[in-house]
C-alpha cells in the first residue's frame, strides 16, 4: 500500500496542521503599533502547545506559519479590503487561524480543499474554512485590488526585492538529505533509488532531473535537485524516516 505524506500539494492540509500553524504564527507574527492596529489577535502570553502527527505535519505547520508571517501585511489588507474582517462570529483568539487559512486558500487559487485520508475534524478549522470559502469571491477580488495597488504581478512581488532574491537563491540550492543509518544502509538506499528511476552522479554540478550525488565530506548525506522536493517527500524512504530532509 502506498504511503502518503500529510501535506497534499495545493490541495490543502489536515485540520491539525492549520491548528499548529496558527499557534506558531500567533507567537511569531509582527506586532503593530497600537495606533496602527486594525487586525486584532488573541492573547499570546502563554507558549503554544503543539502536537504533530508526524514529521511531515510538523514541517507543513512551520512552513504554513512562516508563509503567513511573510505575507502578514498583505493577508491583513485582504481581510480588511474585502470586509470579511472584522466578524463578530470570529473571536480574536481565532484571528491567527483565519490568517494562515487565508494564505492557504489563496495559494490554492481559492479552490476547495481536498484531503484524501481520514482525520478527526477540528471544529474551529471547519468554522473558519466555511466562512472563508463563503466569501472566496470577495477575497479574490480584494487580492486583485491589493496587487494592482502594489503594482505586483503576483503576491511574490509584494515582498521587498532583497527578500525575493534571497528566496530565489535558496530555491536553487540542492536539497540535502541525511541517510538514517539506524534504519537502512547506504547501499540499500542506492538500490532503492535506482529502482525508482534515480541516477547517481559524481558532483553537484552534474545534478539534473532525477539524479543525486553523495556529499564530498559526509558519506551519509545525499544531494538532490531542489525541484524534486515534493516527489522525494512522497517516497517510502521518507515516509519510513529512512531518509531525512535537512
N, C-alpha and C positions, 0 to 999 in steps of 0.2 A: 504494500500500500504506500502510495507516495506521501511523503511528509510535506507539510506546508508550513510556511512561516506566518507569524501573526500579522505582519503588515502585508496587505494586498495592494500593490501599487495602483494609485489613482482610483481605487475603489473604496477607500476609507479604512478605518481602524476599528478594532473591537472597543466596546464601551470602556473597558478598564484602561485602555491606552489614553483615551480622552480624559478620564478622571485623573490619571497620573500626570499627564501633560499639563492639565490645568493647575494642579498642585505645584508643579515645578515652576510654571510660568508665574504663578502668584508670588513666588519668592524671588524671582529674578527680573520681573517687569520693571520698566523705567518709571521712577516716581516723578510726577509732575508737580510744579509749584501749585500751592493751594489756589492761587488766583487764576490758574490756567487749567485746573482740573475740571473736565467735562464728563469724563467716564470714571465712575466710582467703583473701586474694588473692595472686597470684604477685608476683614481683619487678617493680617498675615504675621501676627506676633508669635505664633506657635510654629515650630518646624513641621513640615508636612509628613504624614505617614504614607510611605509608598509601598505598594505591594505589586511586584512584577510577576507575571505568569511565567516568563522565560526571558532569555537574553534578547530575543527579537522584540518583545514587548517593551523591554527596558530601553533598547536603542530607539525604537519608534517613539516612545514617550518623550525622550530627551530631544530628539530631532524635531518633533512637532512643537514642543515648548520653545525651543530656540528659534524656530522659524517664526512663531508668533511674536517673539521678542524682537526679531529683526524687522518685522513689518508692523510693529505695535501702533505707530502713529497712523499708518495707512488704514489698518483694520479699525481703529477707533473712529477715524474720519468716515469710513464706510458706514459704520453703525449709526453715527450721528446724521450724516447726509441723507441716509435712507429713512430716517425717523424710526428705525427698528429699535433704537435705544434712545432714551430710557423706556423701560416697560415695567409697570407695577407688578406684573406676574413673575418677574425675574428679579430676585433679590441680589444685592451687591455681592453676596457670597458666591454667586454663580457667574459673575461677570468674566472671570478668567476662563471658565469653561466656554462661555459664549464666544470669547475672542479666539481661543485655539480651534474651536469647531468652525468658526467662520473662515479662518485661514484654510482649513482642510476643505471646506465646501467650495471656496473659490479655486483652490488647487485642482479640484475635480470638475472645474468648469460648471459648477452649480448643478451637477448631476447627482442623482440619488445614490446613497451609499449601498454597496453590495458586500456582504460578508458571507463567506461560503462554508464556514463551520460554526458550530453552536457555541454560545457562551451566554451565561446568565445576564440578562439586560440590566442596566442601571437606570433607575427612574429619572434621575437628573439629566443624564445624557439623552434619553428618549425625549424628554420635555424640550430641551434646547434644540435638538435635531428637528423636531416637528415645527418649532417656532421659526427657525432659520429657513427651513425648506418652504414654509408657507409664504415667506416674503423673499424668496430667491430672486424674483424678477426685479424687485426694488433694490435688492442688494447688488445685483449685477449691474443695474443702471447706475447706482452710486459709485461702484468701482470704475465704470467707464468715465464718469464725470471727474473722479479723482485723478485718473490717468491723464485726461485731457488737461486738467488744471496744472498738472506737473509736467506736461508735455512728455509723457513716458509711453514708449511702445508697449511695454509690459511692466508688471509690478517690479521686476528685477531692476528696471531703470529708475525706480523711485529711490533706490539706495544710492548713497554717495559713490562717486566713481572709484575712489580708493577701495571701498568695500567690494565693489563689483570686480575689480582687478584681482583682489586677494582671492575671491571665490573662484575666478577663472583659473588662477594658478593652482589653487587647491584641487580643483576638479581634474586638472591634467596630471596630477601626481599619481603614480601607480598605487594600487591597493596593496597594503602589507597584511599578510595572513600568517598567523602562527599555527604550526602543527602541534596538536596536543598529543605529545608522545606518551602520555599516560594511557591513551585510548587507542592509538594507532601508530604504526611505524612509518618512517619516511617512504620506504619502498611501496608499502600498501597504498599510501596517498598517491604516489606517482602512477601506480597501476590503475587506481580508481579514476583519476583524472584522465588518463589515456582512454579508458573505456567510454568516458563521457565526451570525448572528442577534443580534449585539450592537448596541445603540443608543447613540450618543454624546449625552451630556447636558452641560449647561453647568457645573454646580458639584457639589461633593461632596455637598451636601445633597439633590441630585436623584438620587443613586445608589439603584438598586433592582436587582432581578433582571435579569441580562443587560444591564447598562448600564455605561458607563465615561465618564470625563471626562479632560481634559488638566490637568496641574498648572499653576497660575497663574504660577509662577515659572520652571519648567523645561519648555520646549516638547517635550522628548523623553521626558517622564515621563507615564505614564498611571495613573489610579486606578480600581480595580475594587472592588466589594463583597467583603468578606472571605469570604463564603460560597462564592465561586466558585473558591477556591484550587485544589482538585483538578481541576476541569473545565478551568481555564486551563492547568495544567501538562500536560494531555493534548493541547493544541493543537499542531499542527505548528510554529506560530510559536515556541513554547518549545522543542520538540524540536530545532529547527534553530538555536536560540540567536539568533533574530531579536528575541525579547522575553526580558528577563531579570528575574526576580522580585527585588526589592530585599530 
